[in-house]
Amino acid sequence: MKQPEVIIQTDDVKVRVMPLSPGEITPMHYHSVVTDNIFCLSGLISIRLKDGGKEVVLRPGERFEIKPGVLHEVINSDKNQAAEYLLVQGVGPYDFLTDK
């Protein structure tokens, strides 16, 4: 996996360009305080929410918001090409929690 590119990072806000290799999936996780705003930059980005089994597919230019406490994973739906998304997180201290 290519490393994320940090655009802005303060105590309360993080903005990063997040690359995903073909077929890559982030671990199922949630944040206790921050809201995730995911903007698809390239490829097809799927966001799977554990509660309710909802899955949203984003194409370049589309956005999805994930509230604090919502278990989710981010997926590169394309097994042949890389994808990227802009991740805007805030406002509050960042955490990455996998158990709920």
SVG drawing of the C-alpha trace seen along z (x, -y; Angstrom):
<svg xmlns="http://www.w3.org/2000/svg" viewBox="-30 -22 34 30">
<polyline fill="none" stroke="black" stroke-width="0.4" points="0.0,0.0 1.2,-3.5 1.4,-5.9 -1.3,-8.5 -0.5,-12.1 -1.1,-14.5 -2.7,-17.8 -3.6,-19.2 -3.2,-17.9 -4.1,-19.7 -5.2,-18.5 -8.9,-18.6 -8.7,-18.1 -7.0,-15.7 -7.1,-15.9 -5.3,-13.2 -5.3,-11.7 -5.7,-7.9 -4.5,-5.5 -6.0,-2.0 -4.3,0.8 -6.6,2.9 -9.1,4.8 -7.6,3.4 -9.9,3.1 -9.3,1.1 -10.0,2.8 -13.6,2.5 -13.3,-0.4 -15.0,-3.5 -14.1,-6.8 -15.4,-8.0 -15.5,-11.7 -14.6,-12.6 -16.8,-12.5 -15.3,-11.0 -16.1,-12.8 -14.9,-10.6 -14.5,-12.1 -13.7,-9.7 -10.8,-11.1 -10.2,-8.1 -11.4,-4.6 -14.5,-3.1 -14.6,-3.4 -17.1,-1.4 -18.0,-2.1 -19.5,0.8 -21.3,0.0 -21.5,2.9 -24.8,1.9 -27.5,2.6 -25.1,4.0 -25.4,0.8 -22.8,0.4 -22.3,-2.8 -20.3,-3.0 -18.6,-6.3 -17.3,-7.5 -14.9,-10.4 -16.5,-13.6 -18.9,-11.9 -18.9,-12.2 -20.2,-10.2 -20.3,-11.1 -19.8,-8.7 -20.8,-9.9 -18.8,-9.0 -19.5,-5.5 -20.4,-3.9 -18.4,-0.8 -17.2,-0.9 -14.6,0.2 -13.4,-1.4 -12.9,0.8 -11.3,0.4 -14.0,2.1 -11.7,2.5 -9.4,5.5 -7.4,4.2 -6.6,0.6 -5.6,-1.6 -8.1,-4.2 -7.7,-7.3 -10.0,-9.2 -9.7,-12.4 -10.4,-11.8 -11.5,-14.8 -11.8,-14.0 -13.0,-16.3 -13.7,-18.0 -12.0,-16.5 -9.3,-14.2 -8.6,-11.3 -8.8,-7.7 -9.1,-4.4 -11.1,-1.8 -11.7,1.7 -13.8,3.3 -17.2,2.2"/>
</svg>
